[in-house]
Amino acid sequence: MDGSLLFDPQYLPIILATLIGFSVLAAALLVPVWRFLDREEKVAEKWTPDQIAEHIEKVRAEQAEKEAQDPSDEAFSDIGSEAPEDDPSAASERTS
């Protein structure tokens, strides 16, 4: 097979249409990914070690403020309050 068949002028429009179509499809698929990665990179630049430390301090301050407002330990204050009771007499023994 010689190379003259590949450069036949009747195949030129098909070759060009295929190349242009492939380029458009590649751009349509890759441009949104590229834009997303650029946005994520800009967001990541904001998270310097100093800003991470500030964020941790802010979270700890919020937790300390919350604990100062309500010193009771709510995580364990209502354990068993919604447990089903099998035997009513056992429930009265627990409360007395």
N, C-alpha and C positions, 0 to 999 in steps of 0.2 A: 504494500500500500504506500503510495507516495503522498507527500504533503500537499499536493495541489488540490486534493479533494477537500481538505480542511479550510482552504482559503477560497473556495468557490464563492463567487459573489451572491449566489442564490441563498447561501446559508448565513450570510452576514447579518440580516435582520433578526434571525432566530438567535444567533450568538449574542448580539447586542441586547435583545429583549431579555434573554436569560441572565446576562450579567447585570443589567439594570434592575431587573426584578429581584435577583438575589441580594443586591446592594440595598435596595429599599426594604426588603424583608429583614435583613440583618440589622439595619438601622432601627427599624420599628421594634425589634426585640431587644436590642442592646442599649439604646439611648435611655429608656426608663431605668434600666439597671445601673447605668453609669450615673444618672442623676441621683438615684437613691444612695449609691455609695458615696457620692460627693456630700450629700446632706448628712449622712452618718459620720463622715470624716470631720465635718465642721462641728457636729455635736460632740464628737470624741475629743476634739481640741479643747473644748471648754472644761473637760475633766482633768485638770492638772492636779498634782499631789496637794497643793495648797487648797484648792477648791474642794477636794475630797475631804480633807481635814476639817474645813469649815462646815461641810455638810454633816459630817459625823458629830461635830460639836452642836450643831443646830438640832439634830435628832435627839441627842442626849439631853439637851436643855429642854426640849419639848416633853420628853419622858419625865424629867425631874419635875417640871411644872405640873404635869398631870398627876404625878404621885403626891405632890405637895397639896393639890386640891382635894384629892381623895386618898388618904393614907391607908385605907383598908385594902387588903389584898383581894381584889375582886376575882382573880383567877381561880381561887379555891373557895370562895365564900358560898357558892350555891351548889356544891357537889352533893349529889343525892337528893336534891330538892324535887327533881322530877322523876325519880326512880319509881317504878311501879311497886306497889306493896302487895305481896302475896298473902300475908297473914296479918289481919288487923291487930291481933294481940301483940305481935312482934313490934309493930309500929308504936304501940303504947309503951312497951318496955324500953324502946330506944329513947323516947321523949322524956321518960321519968328518971 
